[in-house]
Amino acid sequence: MASTLEDLKNRRSCRSYQPRQITEEELQQVLEAGTYAPTGRGAQAPIIVVVQDKETIAALSRQNAAIMGNPEADPFYGAPTVLIVLADKSRPTYLYDGSCVMDNLLNAAQAVGLGACWIHRAKEEFESEEGKALLKQWGIQGDYEGIGHCVLGYRADAIPAPAPRKENYVYYVR
């Protein structure tokens, strides 16, 4: 348990990645953690799409940057792996379920020694015609909403120290 707590306290978003691909073992460990995230009524409404194809990552990055309003940016920071979390909108808890999956992915990445970052705008990406075409190309059917991208890779820089915790973060009613 001590190592779990240390991982939770030390996880920081990574915004600079080495170009080399993560190992299959690391990927599978992170994915397994994602599939064990809590979901409303145990419905397992989210799905995870693993993207390691450089051209597809570049296309997703361009689309995400355009949505962000900065078409010259690389919102994926050069990460060699992008995990896209989508959730079935027919489930009343889909947004929370997908967020729990994202959190498990991020924490598992820390536990196996990878850098990771939650990148937003998946909702807008997969509501677009281009995004819908990708889902169809990938064989994904259903009414899914993009929850987020978990970019993964080996850190190119050191993990920064945590910021001090704010006052009044926790209130007790005993």
Backbone as a chain_set.jsonl record, in Angstrom:
{"seq": "MASTLEDLKNRRSCRSYQPRQITEEELQQVLEAGTYAPTGRGAQAPIIVVVQDKETIAALSRQNAAIMGNPEADPFYGAPTVLIVLADKSRPTYLYDGSCVMDNLLNAAQAVGLGACWIHRAKEEFESEEGKALLKQWGIQGDYEGIGHCVLGYRADAIPAPAPRKENYVYYVR", "coords": {"N": [[0.82, -1.193, 0.0], [2.019, 1.185, 0.657], [3.611, 1.842, -1.575], [1.64, 2.322, -3.484], [0.387, 4.609, -2.444], [2.564, 6.364, -2.591], [2.936, 6.47, -5.382], [0.499, 7.702, -6.098], [0.808, 10.187, -4.848], [3.048, 11.185, -6.131], [2.607, 11.289, -8.882], [2.674, 13.187, -11.802], [1.652, 15.33, -14.459], [3.023, 14.701, -17.636], [4.813, 16.438, -20.031], [6.725, 16.193, -21.96], [8.305, 13.972, -23.966], [10.326, 11.065, -24.617], [11.246, 9.794, -27.839], [11.083, 7.002, -28.242], [9.132, 3.975, -28.348], [6.851, 2.671, -25.896], [7.02, -0.402, -23.966], [5.346, -3.489, -24.801], [4.537, -4.928, -22.561], [4.411, -2.91, -20.563], [2.376, -1.327, -21.681], [0.194, -3.152, -21.636], [-0.116, -3.517, -18.881], [-0.912, -0.959, -18.054], [-3.301, -0.697, -19.52], [-4.789, -2.816, -18.424], [-5.211, -1.874, -15.821], [-6.844, 0.302, -16.445], [-9.143, -1.033, -17.324], [-10.134, -1.984, -14.98], [-11.279, 0.077, -13.64], [-13.724, 1.715, -11.576], [-17.177, 1.576, -12.465], [-20.469, 2.849, -13.088], [-22.925, 0.831, -11.736], [-21.429, -1.311, -12.477], [-21.293, -1.502, -15.229], [-19.316, -1.125, -17.134], [-19.066, 0.867, -19.193], [-17.192, 2.486, -20.639], [-14.759, 2.473, -23.369], [-11.464, 1.748, -24.573], [-9.205, 3.012, -26.862], [-6.285, 2.135, -28.399], [-3.668, 3.888, -29.755], [-0.881, 3.756, -31.687], [0.196, 4.187, -34.081], [2.081, 6.333, -35.982], [1.209, 8.162, -37.969], [-1.558, 8.307, -37.541], [-1.598, 9.293, -34.932], [-0.445, 11.797, -35.432], [-2.43, 12.941, -37.062], [-4.614, 13.014, -35.278], [-3.504, 14.725, -33.387], [-3.237, 17.101, -34.872], [-5.947, 17.683, -35.37], [-6.856, 17.99, -32.741], [-5.299, 20.182, -31.927], [-6.316, 22.146, -33.624], [-8.931, 22.365, -32.658], [-8.33, 23.343, -30.163], [-7.519, 25.826, -30.869], [-4.997, 26.508, -31.617], [-3.35, 25.783, -34.113], [-0.684, 25.175, -34.661], [0.404, 23.865, -32.542], [1.49, 20.949, -30.646], [-0.53, 19.105, -29.059], [-0.2, 16.613, -27.916], [2.359, 16.381, -27.142], [4.445, 14.952, -28.342], [4.241, 12.313, -27.525], [4.573, 8.774, -27.843], [2.474, 6.965, -27.674], [-1.031, 6.975, -27.638], [-3.846, 6.8, -25.733], [-7.21, 6.559, -26.148], [-10.088, 7.373, -24.487], [-13.387, 6.511, -24.594], [-16.883, 6.773, -23.95], [-20.004, 5.136, -23.506], [-22.806, 6.882, -24.234], [-25.386, 6.239, -23.528], [-25.47, 5.36, -20.982], [-26.18, 6.551, -17.754], [-24.082, 7.333, -16.108], [-21.871, 7.731, -17.705], [-19.904, 9.776, -18.175], [-18.578, 10.038, -15.728], [-17.738, 7.414, -15.393], [-15.942, 7.131, -17.558], [-14.079, 9.042, -16.78], [-13.061, 7.873, -14.473], [-11.757, 5.688, -15.618], [-9.791, 7.063, -17.083], [-8.328, 8.167, -14.942], [-7.37, 5.842, -13.665], [-5.7, 4.892, -15.725], [-3.748, 6.935, -15.835], [-2.615, 6.789, -13.24], [-1.689, 4.157, -13.214], [0.238, 4.316, -15.204], [2.187, 5.868, -13.922], [2.871, 4.016, -11.933], [4.159, 2.002, -13.389], [6.347, 3.294, -14.321], [6.117, 5.145, -16.407], [5.607, 8.255, -18.166], [2.728, 10.328, -18.286], [-0.209, 12.059, -19.488], [-3.309, 13.717, -19.242], [-5.189, 14.638, -21.897], [-7.443, 16.913, -23.114], [-10.403, 17.619, -25.137], [-11.29, 15.45, -26.582], [-13.98, 14.948, -26.74], [-14.974, 16.922, -28.535], [-13.445, 16.233, -30.76], [-14.415, 13.66, -31.498], [-17.039, 14.167, -31.989], [-16.998, 15.436, -34.337], [-17.147, 15.247, -37.955], [-14.838, 14.13, -39.046], [-13.806, 12.769, -36.81], [-15.922, 10.959, -36.319], [-15.713, 9.459, -38.627], [-13.253, 8.215, -38.183], [-13.89, 6.569, -35.974], [-15.702, 4.844, -37.208], [-14.004, 3.695, -39.123], [-12.32, 2.313, -37.4], [-14.019, 0.371, -36.537], [-15.789, 0.861, -34.481], [-18.862, 0.981, -33.066], [-21.837, 2.596, -32.018], [-23.123, 4.964, -29.591], [-20.921, 6.901, -28.649], [-19.044, 9.08, -26.517], [-16.201, 11.138, -26.578], [-13.994, 11.044, -23.933], [-11.39, 11.574, -23.045], [-7.849, 11.837, -23.846], [-5.189, 9.773, -23.039], [-1.994, 10.352, -23.001], [1.034, 8.606, -23.442], [4.367, 7.669, -22.532], [7.973, 7.526, -22.301], [9.422, 9.662, -19.974], [11.0, 12.717, -20.865], [12.099, 14.445, -19.193], [12.72, 15.292, -15.721], [10.545, 14.278, -13.005], [8.522, 16.763, -11.755], [8.526, 18.445, -8.533], [5.833, 18.176, -6.177], [3.262, 20.654, -5.878], [2.586, 22.63, -2.958], [-0.09, 21.496, -0.857], [-3.312, 22.951, -0.815], [-4.787, 25.066, 1.714], [-7.588, 24.162, 3.746], [-8.453, 22.024, 2.194], [-9.612, 19.69, 2.979], [-12.517, 19.033, 4.801], [-13.889, 18.286, 7.925], [-16.577, 16.534, 9.313], [-17.619, 15.418, 12.104]], "CA": [[0.0, 0.0, 0.0], [2.893, 2.36, 0.71], [4.022, 2.22, -2.933], [0.463, 2.889, -4.14], [0.239, 5.984, -1.974], [3.67, 7.15, -3.156], [2.605, 6.707, -6.795], [-0.581, 8.692, -6.165], [1.328, 11.498, -4.438], [4.134, 11.643, -6.998], [2.222, 11.361, -10.286], [2.561, 14.532, -12.38], [1.478, 15.327, -15.908], [4.267, 14.739, -18.405], [4.634, 17.206, -21.266], [7.929, 16.059, -22.767], [8.506, 12.532, -24.085], [11.333, 10.479, -25.484], [10.555, 9.273, -29.025], [10.966, 5.542, -28.31], [7.845, 3.406, -27.985], [6.787, 1.919, -24.644], [6.986, -1.847, -24.199], [4.025, -4.117, -24.807], [4.223, -5.275, -21.176], [3.971, -1.684, -19.892], [1.084, -0.97, -22.249], [-0.84, -4.067, -21.15], [-0.344, -3.243, -17.461], [-1.703, 0.281, -17.965], [-4.64, -1.0, -20.03], [-5.491, -3.653, -17.451], [-5.656, -0.983, -14.744], [-7.978, 1.059, -16.974], [-10.343, -1.872, -17.403], [-10.609, -2.253, -13.628], [-11.827, 1.295, -13.044], [-15.127, 1.569, -11.193], [-18.185, 2.124, -13.378], [-21.822, 2.796, -12.557], [-23.598, -0.475, -11.791], [-20.509, -2.292, -13.056], [-21.654, -1.647, -16.643], [-18.133, -1.036, -17.986], [-19.504, 1.632, -20.359], [-16.12, 3.042, -21.474], [-13.839, 1.66, -24.158], [-10.154, 2.366, -24.733], [-8.601, 2.81, -28.182], [-4.834, 2.3, -28.346], [-3.121, 4.389, -31.015], [0.579, 3.849, -31.715], [0.541, 4.517, -35.46], [2.546, 7.724, -35.984], [0.364, 8.989, -38.845], [-2.841, 8.511, -36.875], [-1.343, 10.209, -33.815], [-0.237, 13.134, -36.005], [-3.737, 13.444, -37.513], [-5.374, 13.346, -34.074], [-2.863, 15.899, -32.784], [-3.617, 18.266, -35.687], [-7.357, 17.964, -35.119], [-6.954, 18.472, -31.366], [-4.706, 21.523, -31.906], [-7.258, 23.051, -34.284], [-10.026, 22.59, -31.708], [-7.749, 24.158, -29.1], [-7.323, 27.173, -31.39], [-3.574, 26.713, -31.853], [-3.049, 24.718, -35.066], [0.752, 24.884, -34.729], [0.802, 23.155, -31.323], [1.38, 19.499, -30.543], [-1.139, 18.883, -27.752], [0.19, 15.303, -27.395], [3.73, 16.552, -26.656], [5.36, 13.971, -28.919], [4.093, 10.994, -26.898], [4.467, 7.731, -28.87], [1.243, 6.186, -27.491], [-2.207, 7.733, -27.225], [-5.005, 5.981, -25.368], [-8.422, 7.365, -26.228], [-11.179, 6.812, -23.7], [-14.727, 6.873, -25.056], [-17.879, 6.13, -23.083], [-21.344, 4.953, -24.066], [-23.664, 7.951, -23.722], [-26.676, 5.737, -23.055], [-25.329, 5.097, -19.548], [-26.279, 7.842, -17.049], [-22.817, 7.656, -15.435], [-20.793, 7.552, -18.685], [-18.83, 10.756, -18.018], [-17.838, 9.674, -14.512], [-17.09, 6.135, -15.664], [-14.786, 7.395, -18.41], [-13.096, 9.778, -15.978], [-12.399, 6.897, -13.606], [-10.826, 4.946, -16.473], [-8.653, 7.955, -17.33], [-7.532, 8.275, -13.724], [-6.641, 4.581, -13.494], [-4.625, 4.848, -16.717], [-2.691, 7.864, -15.419], [-1.945, 6.271, -12.05], [-0.961, 2.942, -13.599], [1.435, 4.75, -15.931], [3.163, 6.232, -12.885], [3.297, 2.802, -11.237], [5.08, 1.211, -14.223], [7.501, 4.109, -14.694], [5.872, 5.934, -17.613], [5.011, 9.565, -18.073], [1.387, 10.354, -18.866], [-0.927, 13.314, -19.343], [-4.697, 13.729, -19.724], [-5.398, 15.676, -22.901], [-8.873, 17.109, -23.339], [-10.949, 17.878, -26.462], [-11.729, 14.219, -27.247], [-15.416, 15.099, -27.0], [-15.128, 17.684, -29.784], [-12.825, 15.452, -31.848], [-15.227, 12.541, -31.962], [-18.326, 14.681, -32.449], [-16.784, 15.961, -35.686], [-17.266, 14.259, -39.038], [-13.544, 13.445, -39.134], [-13.744, 11.84, -35.681], [-16.898, 9.891, -36.547], [-15.152, 8.606, -39.68], [-12.228, 7.378, -37.552], [-14.561, 5.524, -35.199], [-16.236, 3.872, -38.177], [-12.828, 3.004, -39.674], [-11.807, 1.421, -36.362], [-15.029, -0.633, -36.229], [-16.47, 1.202, -33.23], [-20.25, 1.346, -33.307], [-22.554, 2.99, -30.809], [-23.185, 6.397, -29.318], [-19.828, 7.158, -27.719], [-18.498, 10.423, -26.365], [-14.796, 11.162, -26.203], [-13.77, 11.52, -22.562], [-10.057, 12.154, -23.005], [-6.701, 11.104, -24.372], [-4.101, 9.563, -22.092], [-0.764, 10.197, -23.773], [1.987, 7.798, -22.67], [5.713, 7.468, -23.042], [9.048, 7.711, -21.326], [9.674, 11.079, -19.704], [12.238, 13.325, -21.352], [12.577, 15.323, -18.122], [12.475, 14.771, -14.372], [9.228, 14.528, -12.427], [8.593, 17.949, -10.891], [8.048, 18.31, -7.159], [4.428, 18.575, -6.056], [2.935, 21.946, -5.268], [2.003, 22.442, -1.624], [-1.54, 21.315, -0.856], [-3.995, 24.165, -0.355], [-5.471, 25.013, 3.008], [-9.019, 23.862, 3.673], [-8.729, 21.021, 1.166], [-10.446, 18.669, 3.606], [-13.382, 19.468, 5.901], [-14.335, 17.167, 8.737], [-17.843, 16.601, 10.03], [-17.549, 14.201, 12.943]], "C": [[0.865, 1.257, 0.0], [3.308, 2.792, -0.687], [2.854, 2.806, -3.717], [0.285, 4.345, -3.732], [1.346, 6.883, -2.521], [3.412, 7.458, -4.637], [1.534, 7.776, -6.936], [-0.08, 10.091, -5.825], [2.35, 12.054, -5.423], [3.778, 11.746, -8.479], [2.06, 12.818, -10.699], [2.363, 14.394, -13.881], [2.832, 15.479, -16.589], [3.991, 15.458, -19.719], [5.886, 17.22, -22.138], [8.327, 14.584, -22.774], [9.705, 12.179, -24.952], [10.603, 9.859, -26.681], [10.349, 7.76, -29.041], [9.636, 5.06, -27.742], [7.939, 2.668, -26.65], [6.727, 0.43, -24.967], [5.539, -2.351, -24.186], [3.594, -4.479, -23.382], [3.724, -4.052, -20.401], [2.585, -1.271, -20.371], [-0.016, -1.845, -21.666], [-1.137, -3.852, -19.669], [-1.206, -1.993, -17.278], [-3.139, 0.014, -18.419], [-5.447, -1.839, -19.036], [-6.028, -2.799, -16.304], [-6.865, -0.167, -15.201], [-9.256, 0.249, -16.99], [-10.898, -2.233, -16.033], [-11.113, -1.002, -12.917], [-13.283, 1.06, -12.64], [-16.041, 2.21, -12.235], [-19.557, 1.95, -12.747], [-22.477, 1.457, -12.823], [-22.727, -1.551, -12.44], [-20.704, -2.49, -14.546], [-20.467, -1.608, -17.597], [-18.457, -0.312, -19.303], [-18.356, 2.184, -21.215], [-15.423, 1.983, -22.329], [-12.547, 2.458, -24.304], [-9.634, 2.009, -26.124], [-7.115, 3.103, -28.044], [-4.348, 2.744, -29.718], [-1.607, 4.527, -30.864], [1.092, 4.136, -33.119], [0.866, 6.006, -35.544], [1.66, 8.638, -36.829], [-0.982, 9.297, -38.193], [-2.682, 9.467, -35.694], [-1.176, 11.632, -34.341], [-1.56, 13.745, -36.45], [-4.598, 13.845, -36.321], [-4.822, 14.605, -33.408], [-3.249, 17.165, -33.549], [-5.065, 18.664, -35.419], [-7.535, 18.555, -33.721], [-6.416, 19.894, -31.262], [-5.646, 22.541, -32.543], [-8.427, 23.377, -33.357], [-9.562, 23.516, -30.591], [-7.559, 25.604, -29.549], [-5.867, 27.517, -31.625], [-3.077, 25.629, -32.806], [-1.57, 24.346, -35.178], [1.233, 24.049, -33.55], [0.789, 21.646, -31.524], [0.794, 19.205, -29.166], [-0.793, 17.53, -27.139], [1.658, 15.271, -26.997], [4.71, 15.504, -27.178], [5.274, 12.588, -28.308], [3.906, 9.929, -27.978], [3.218, 6.867, -28.778], [0.136, 7.12, -27.017], [-3.328, 6.737, -26.944], [-6.217, 6.901, -25.363], [-9.51, 6.656, -25.434], [-12.479, 7.405, -24.226], [-15.71, 6.174, -24.129], [-19.256, 6.189, -23.732], [-22.307, 5.948, -23.42], [-25.032, 7.468, -23.246], [-26.645, 5.431, -21.555], [-25.362, 6.424, -18.788], [-24.968, 8.271, -16.381], [-21.624, 7.661, -16.391], [-19.621, 8.508, -18.481], [-17.954, 10.418, -16.813], [-17.08, 8.37, -14.724], [-15.824, 6.335, -16.497], [-13.688, 8.139, -17.665], [-12.357, 8.846, -15.029], [-11.397, 6.059, -14.401], [-9.583, 5.796, -16.735], [-7.741, 8.017, -16.112], [-6.739, 6.994, -13.477], [-5.489, 4.471, -14.48], [-3.446, 5.718, -16.281], [-1.913, 7.325, -14.224], [-1.163, 4.996, -12.349], [0.308, 3.297, -14.365], [2.536, 5.12, -14.946], [3.735, 4.974, -12.235], [4.282, 1.967, -12.062], [6.241, 2.04, -14.763], [7.355, 4.915, -15.968], [5.401, 7.334, -17.257], [3.652, 9.516, -18.763], [0.767, 11.722, -18.641], [-2.328, 13.143, -19.917], [-4.828, 14.907, -20.665], [-6.887, 15.731, -23.219], [-9.191, 17.26, -24.834], [-11.303, 16.61, -27.243], [-13.213, 14.296, -27.586], [-15.629, 15.782, -28.345], [-14.557, 16.911, -30.974], [-13.791, 14.417, -32.407], [-16.682, 12.905, -32.21], [-18.212, 15.18, -33.887], [-16.949, 14.844, -36.72], [-15.979, 13.457, -39.18], [-13.42, 12.394, -38.015], [-14.707, 10.677, -35.841], [-16.394, 8.915, -37.607], [-14.064, 7.688, -39.107], [-12.866, 6.24, -36.756], [-15.101, 4.434, -36.118], [-15.101, 3.035, -38.767], [-12.28, 1.98, -38.677], [-12.81, 0.348, -35.967], [-15.78, -0.388, -34.932], [-17.862, 1.715, -33.556], [-20.912, 1.688, -31.984], [-22.49, 4.492, -30.642], [-22.17, 6.744, -28.231], [-19.443, 8.628, -27.701], [-17.029, 10.3, -25.983], [-14.64, 11.768, -24.818], [-12.396, 12.186, -22.46], [-9.042, 11.272, -23.696], [-5.712, 10.956, -23.229], [-2.856, 9.336, -22.94], [0.281, 9.554, -22.874], [3.344, 7.758, -23.342], [6.722, 7.593, -21.914], [9.322, 9.202, -21.192], [11.005, 11.514, -20.315], [12.827, 14.245, -20.289], [12.221, 14.698, -16.774], [11.057, 15.083, -13.92], [9.34, 15.754, -11.513], [8.071, 17.656, -9.479], [6.587, 18.753, -7.094], [4.296, 19.976, -5.472], [2.408, 21.686, -3.864], [0.487, 22.293, -1.737], [-2.188, 22.554, -0.251], [-4.593, 23.965, 1.034], [-6.944, 24.709, 2.758], [-9.37, 22.918, 2.53], [-9.735, 19.981, 1.696], [-11.234, 19.303, 4.748], [-13.872, 18.224, 6.635], [-15.686, 17.497, 9.37], [-17.913, 15.312, 10.828], [-18.601, 14.219, 14.014]], "O": [[0.491, 2.273, -0.585], [3.356, 3.99, -0.968], [3.057, 3.701, -4.538], [0.059, 5.211, -4.577], [1.093, 8.035, -2.873], [3.644, 8.579, -5.089], [1.64, 8.657, -7.789], [-0.498, 11.069, -6.444], [2.501, 13.271, -5.536], [4.585, 12.248, -9.262], [1.383, 13.59, -10.019], [2.853, 13.446, -14.495], [3.671, 16.278, -16.173], [3.045, 15.122, -20.433], [6.088, 18.128, -22.945], [8.645, 14.013, -21.731], [10.05, 12.896, -25.892], [9.454, 9.441, -26.546], [9.506, 7.276, -29.797], [9.088, 5.637, -26.803], [8.982, 2.107, -26.317], [6.423, 0.042, -26.095], [4.643, -1.714, -23.632], [2.42, -4.35, -23.037], [2.738, -4.138, -19.67], [1.724, -0.91, -19.569], [-1.053, -1.333, -21.244], [-2.284, -3.989, -19.243], [-2.117, -1.973, -16.451], [-4.087, 0.456, -17.769], [-6.638, -1.601, -18.833], [-7.165, -2.979, -15.868], [-7.806, 0.034, -14.432], [-10.333, 0.773, -16.704], [-12.018, -2.736, -15.933], [-11.347, -1.031, -11.708], [-13.993, 0.292, -13.29], [-15.718, 3.25, -12.809], [-19.783, 1.022, -11.97], [-22.575, 1.004, -13.963], [-23.232, -2.577, -12.895], [-20.325, -3.53, -15.084], [-20.593, -2.015, -18.752], [-18.159, -0.815, -20.386], [-18.534, 2.338, -22.423], [-15.487, 0.785, -22.056], [-12.538, 3.682, -24.175], [-9.626, 0.84, -26.511], [-6.73, 4.193, -27.621], [-4.583, 2.069, -30.72], [-1.114, 5.297, -30.04], [2.294, 4.31, -33.319], [0.028, 6.846, -35.216], [1.392, 9.774, -36.436], [-1.482, 10.418, -38.286], [-3.52, 10.342, -35.476], [-1.71, 12.573, -33.755], [-1.792, 14.935, -36.242], [-5.242, 14.894, -36.345], [-5.581, 15.446, -32.926], [-3.555, 18.189, -32.937], [-5.37, 19.846, -35.261], [-8.284, 19.516, -33.543], [-7.011, 20.729, -30.58], [-5.762, 23.669, -32.062], [-8.862, 24.525, -33.279], [-10.317, 24.372, -30.131], [-7.449, 26.506, -28.718], [-5.528, 28.685, -31.812], [-2.453, 24.662, -32.37], [-1.243, 23.3, -35.737], [2.368, 23.572, -33.561], [0.161, 21.133, -32.45], [1.543, 19.07, -28.198], [-1.062, 17.31, -25.958], [2.153, 14.233, -26.557], [5.704, 15.204, -26.516], [6.152, 11.759, -28.548], [3.161, 10.148, -28.932], [2.926, 6.11, -29.703], [0.332, 7.942, -26.122], [-3.704, 5.941, -27.804], [-6.241, 7.905, -24.651], [-9.813, 5.489, -25.678], [-12.65, 8.622, -24.294], [-15.412, 5.111, -23.586], [-19.614, 7.155, -24.407], [-22.59, 5.873, -22.224], [-25.764, 8.232, -22.616], [-27.695, 5.264, -20.935], [-24.63, 7.344, -19.151], [-24.773, 9.458, -16.119], [-20.48, 7.603, -15.942], [-18.466, 8.1, -18.6], [-16.728, 10.507, -16.885], [-15.934, 8.227, -14.298], [-14.769, 5.782, -16.184], [-12.503, 7.895, -17.891], [-11.158, 9.011, -14.806], [-10.31, 5.756, -13.908], [-8.457, 5.31, -16.623], [-6.52, 7.93, -16.24], [-5.562, 7.053, -13.118], [-4.409, 4.007, -14.114], [-2.292, 5.295, -16.349], [-0.685, 7.397, -14.2], [-0.085, 4.786, -11.792], [1.34, 2.648, -14.193], [3.689, 4.726, -15.123], [4.942, 4.88, -12.012], [5.146, 1.298, -11.495], [7.031, 1.55, -15.569], [8.354, 5.33, -16.555], [4.861, 7.564, -16.175], [3.453, 8.754, -19.709], [1.156, 12.454, -17.731], [-2.51, 12.502, -20.952], [-4.601, 16.051, -20.271], [-7.505, 14.719, -23.551], [-8.326, 17.047, -25.683], [-11.588, 16.683, -28.439], [-13.647, 13.766, -28.608], [-16.37, 15.285, -29.192], [-15.125, 16.935, -32.066], [-13.97, 14.305, -33.62], [-17.477, 12.049, -32.6], [-19.222, 15.329, -34.576], [-16.896, 13.658, -36.392], [-16.018, 12.248, -39.407], [-12.981, 11.27, -38.257], [-14.36, 9.536, -35.538], [-16.612, 7.708, -37.509], [-13.963, 6.525, -39.496], [-12.437, 5.09, -36.851], [-14.966, 3.245, -35.831], [-15.221, 1.817, -38.896], [-11.831, 0.904, -39.072], [-12.492, -0.509, -35.143], [-16.342, -1.315, -34.349], [-18.029, 2.735, -34.225], [-20.57, 1.119, -30.947], [-21.884, 5.199, -31.447], [-22.512, 6.865, -27.055], [-19.505, 9.324, -28.715], [-16.66, 9.458, -25.164], [-15.103, 12.881, -24.565], [-12.264, 13.248, -21.851], [-9.321, 10.136, -24.078], [-5.431, 11.926, -22.524], [-2.678, 8.267, -23.525], [0.406, 9.902, -21.7], [3.45, 7.807, -24.567], [6.37, 7.744, -20.745], [9.439, 9.913, -22.19], [11.993, 10.781, -20.285], [13.928, 14.768, -20.46], [11.507, 13.698, -16.71], [10.441, 16.038, -14.394], [10.166, 15.773, -10.601], [7.279, 16.737, -9.272], [6.159, 19.608, -7.869], [5.123, 20.414, -4.672], [1.839, 20.625, -3.608], [-0.14, 22.894, -2.609], [-1.673, 23.133, 0.706], [-4.865, 22.842, 1.46], [-7.469, 24.976, 1.676], [-10.459, 23.002, 1.962], [-10.58, 19.473, 0.958], [-10.67, 20.028, 5.568], [-14.228, 17.227, 6.008], [-15.899, 18.592, 9.889], [-18.228, 14.25, 10.292], [-18.69, 13.282, 14.807]]}, "num_chains": 1, "name": "protein.A"}
